[in-house]
Each structure stands twice: as structure tokens, then as C-alpha cells.
């Protein structure tokens, strides 16, 4: 029995508890989403160059955070579902997965979790079709779940909060084991801004409590260790991203204002514009212009033209490259995802560069297999399938970058070592459905071969 129970608090008390927590984390979630979208904090420079920095701030951003998150999404894909007790694919459960369009929508789950630290899958009944599960994918902007402090895998309650721009009210749905409660704010809000009150009198019911699944059907996918708050995949590299943006800003400013030789003029008093009172430039620089300066009055020093050395930006470029390597190191992002000069690298080099990244992807696959299996169990229960999926598992595509020639050689060596063809197909990454079809075709071939053998007369055998 868990230490805490959902019944420890009333539904309004759960609303008052989860609502402020959901609102409180919005700043952090928006911060991570901005960095994923490339809207980084603008770097600032010295005050004497304020105008120059203001002009180039928006240009000096190279979005490595997006590449870090997407490099994880690219390697994660569920390709099947298998009952480990029978070593066969469960086609009925897999059809539920496909009917919910999770073949394509699964990447939304992964992308949200890597982008802003967590994602939530809500499994319910489709109101338009009986005994048909409906799967909704939400982010931490709208959903929060409360787990048992003694057992983080046991969910006590969950809250979904969103703003309806048509009704101009905030809507809230509270999920407890077996029940759903629906509220809307008493006061109208024209947009998402403005403070919300969490007192019971600030909310009114949108309908009667409705029956729900025996467990809270809001399944979190947290990008972090069990019992910890999730965080964006690139959170550890944000300082490096900001440092890189500042270096790029300095480079742009130098290229605009100091990459060409700046000239100066000594011992010369410019004329003034009679209308504005401002000094008039003695010459207009250009490729086809010759500078001529009239001499000063006798006894005054002669005018002198000089120039300054241009700024060398090569060191800044090397600093940018170093920051990119540092970002790849702290986030375990393959360096070939980042802008650089890697060309014609071998397959062995790619595998070596991928080692840490693939290990990180496999850890996340292992952590998210259980939530996916729980979602499938809820979908099967709603659809009326009598399934116990506690011994089943989802099947992931291999996260490595595979060279087709190397795969073919690997498969040939496995066959030569005596491995059955279905096992070889599993090792090289075929889906459970493809392997099941392969077994059927092998059985059919064996059956036809047996019939052919029976048709041969005994004396010819």
C-alpha cells in the first residue's frame, strides 16, 4: 500500500494544490522552449559599443540547443510490441497503437520531453466511438501529476489546465483514480495573462464527476531520473550556448566596424555646415577617390593621414569552434550534428563519436519503455482486450547509424555461425511484424519442400 492516497485530499484541495505548482513552473518551461526555438537571451556588450551591439544582437545566435534535442529524437522510434512470454508480436495491441496514429505521433512525445523536460500521455475513451481509446499528448505547460513520495511510480492525481479563448475562461480537469472532475474559472480572462485564484469559490463545475480508469490515466515521460523534476536535454549546455552567442556577436561587430583599416587625420580643422553646425568630412572615401587635403596656415603643423590595423577575427572563429566542441562534450551531442569541418570521416569514426550519445539514447529508451507499456495497457482495457501486458515489451529501432554493407556482412557471419534467420533479422533491426512474416514464409517454404519430397517416388529418393 502506498504511504499516500488520492483520497487524502478532496478534489477542490487537489485543484488548489496542483494548480499553483503548474503555474509556478511556467517560467522555466517557457525559458527552455525559447532556447529550443532559437530565441536565446540576447548577449550584451560594453556600454561604449551599445549601438553596435544592439544592431547585431538578433544575428548573433546559432541554435545548438535545437540540434541537441533533435539528435535524441532522431534515434528514438518504437517499431513493434512483443509478448515476451510467447516471443511473438501482439498484433491486436499493435493495431491499437496504429489506430491512435502513434506511429507518427510518438515523436511529439519525445520532442516535448527533450525540449521542456517532460511530456504527458492522457489515455481516455473517444466520445464519438465506444470502446475506442483516445490518446492526447500534452506538455508541462498544461499538465502536472502528483506521485506518491514513497513510490514515484504510483500516481495520486493529475491536473490539466488550459485557457479557452472562445469562452474566455480557464478550464481545469482533475484526474483521480476512477474519477474525473471538470471546472471552469468564475471570472473571464481574455487571454492567458493575469493571475488565477485557486480558492474553491473562484471555480465552478462544468459538469458532474465522470468515471475514469482505475488508475490515473495521465502518464508522464520525464527527461530525468526517477523522482526528479525533468529538465530540457540541452539545459546543461545553455551557459556554453550563451558564451558562443557572445563570441559571435563580438565577431559580427568587429567585421562591421574594425575588419577594414580605419583612417585618421591629424592637424586638420574641418569646416562646419552653416545649416547644422556639424563638421564636414574633408573627403568621401571610395575606390575611385583620391584624398587631397589643403595645407594649413604657415607656421602650423602639416596635416597627416594615418590608418589603424584591422581586427583579426580568426581567433574569435577558433573560440566559436571551441565552444561548439564544449557544447557537444557536455550534452553528449555527436559533433557531426554541429557546424564544423568534419568531412569524409569513416564509419569507425562515426561509431566512436556516437558511443556516448547512443548510450544516452538507450538509457532513455529503457526509462520510457514502461510508460509506453502502461499506456498500451490502458488502451487495451478501454478497447475490451483481455491482455496482461506486464510481461510484454515495446521494441525500439536500433539507435546506431548502421552502414548497409556492414549490416549485410554482420548478418552473413551470424548465419554462418548457425543463427536462425529470424534471430538474424531481429539482430539487424527488423520489426516484430516483419520477423513474424518471415517465420510464416519460412514455414510455408518448409511445408512446400515437404510436399515436394512426398511426391517423389520411393525408388528415386
Secondary structure as GFF3:
##gff-version 3
##sequence-region A 1 461
A	DSSP	three_ten_helix	6	8	.	.	.	ID=ss1
A	DSSP	alpha_helix	11	24	.	.	.	ID=ss2
A	DSSP	alpha_helix	26	37	.	.	.	ID=ss3
A	DSSP	three_ten_helix	47	49	.	.	.	ID=ss4
A	DSSP	alpha_helix	50	56	.	.	.	ID=ss5
A	DSSP	three_ten_helix	57	59	.	.	.	ID=ss6
A	DSSP	alpha_helix	64	73	.	.	.	ID=ss7
A	DSSP	beta_strand	78	83	.	.	.	ID=ss8
A	DSSP	beta_strand	88	89	.	.	.	ID=ss9
A	DSSP	alpha_helix	91	99	.	.	.	ID=ss10
A	DSSP	alpha_helix	102	116	.	.	.	ID=ss11
A	DSSP	beta_strand	118	125	.	.	.	ID=ss12
A	DSSP	beta_strand	133	139	.	.	.	ID=ss13
A	DSSP	beta_strand	143	148	.	.	.	ID=ss14
A	DSSP	beta_strand	151	164	.	.	.	ID=ss15
A	DSSP	beta_strand	169	176	.	.	.	ID=ss16
A	DSSP	beta_strand	179	185	.	.	.	ID=ss17
A	DSSP	three_ten_helix	200	202	.	.	.	ID=ss18
A	DSSP	beta_strand	203	205	.	.	.	ID=ss19
A	DSSP	beta_strand	210	211	.	.	.	ID=ss20
A	DSSP	beta_strand	218	222	.	.	.	ID=ss21
A	DSSP	three_ten_helix	235	237	.	.	.	ID=ss22
A	DSSP	alpha_helix	238	257	.	.	.	ID=ss23
A	DSSP	beta_strand	263	266	.	.	.	ID=ss24
A	DSSP	beta_strand	304	307	.	.	.	ID=ss25
A	DSSP	alpha_helix	314	331	.	.	.	ID=ss26
A	DSSP	three_ten_helix	335	337	.	.	.	ID=ss27
A	DSSP	alpha_helix	347	383	.	.	.	ID=ss28
A	DSSP	three_ten_helix	389	391	.	.	.	ID=ss29
A	DSSP	beta_strand	392	396	.	.	.	ID=ss30
A	DSSP	alpha_helix	404	416	.	.	.	ID=ss31
A	DSSP	alpha_helix	421	427	.	.	.	ID=ss32
A	DSSP	alpha_helix	432	455	.	.	.	ID=ss33
A	DSSP	three_ten_helix	458	460	.	.	.	ID=ss34
###
